[in-house]
Amino acid sequence: MSEDMLKDLSLEQVSEHIRWDASGLVPAIVQDAQSKQVLMMAYMNRESLRLTLESGETWFWSRSREELWHKGATSGNVQTVVSMTYDCDGDTLLLQVNPKGPACHTGQTTCFHNEITVQRQKSGSGSNPAAAESGRFAVLAELEEVIAQREVERPEGAYTTYLFDKGVDKILKKVGEEASETIIAAKNKDNAELKLEISDLIYHLLVLLQERKLPLDEIMDELSRRHERPRRD
């Protein structure tokens, strides 16, 4: 159910769809609407849900302080709600937001920054082909997240920060330059150079997508739709 649909219902009607726990709370997962990165998890009660719907910014209930808190009220890192849904059991909320700054009190973009290394199955006999296929492009999703993080945090001296500071004209100029260098490498039949130039081109295209707030997922969806169209040959 979208935020607009939720607003069309009274708070009492919305609450009927949510399975509140014994303390009158429900977990709320917050996700970046552009990069799809999970930013944080907090709890909502009926009052924080009402304030979120009315203000368009995230409000939660602090279990440790036992009080309402408006995300970003002190730091300025507010989260503007783009959509709100609940899961099939009604016991978890998902909020997609446009964050104004880091979600974590440590200054990290996401609260989920403590990585646990997982043993990955190597492709080959007995491996899962679908998993191996999806893993081929995992680096694109990771790079998209890093670029989104760079835009928010703007670390000094980072090349990506430089591009965002200069704006879309500079980004477009770099896309054009990398496209031209890709063509030259291909004409020269130099695959080693072509590999480097295509990598640079893809990176700058991802920066452009982030600047325009166009998720890579939408590009992948468009490619999927084209693939599914009836062929004419």
Secondary structure, 3 states (H helix, E strand, C coil): CCHHHHHHCCHHHHHHCCCCCCCCCEEEEEEECCCCCEEEEEEECHHHHHHHHHHCECEEEECCCCEEEECCCCCCCCEEEEEEEECCCCCCEEEEEEECCCCCCCCCCCCCCCCCCCCCCCCCCCCCHHHHHHHCCHHHHHHHHHHHHHHHHCCCCCHHHHHHHHCHHHHHHHHHHHHHHHHHHHHCCCHHHHHHHHHHHHHHHHHHHHHCCCCHHHHHHHHHHHHHCCCCC
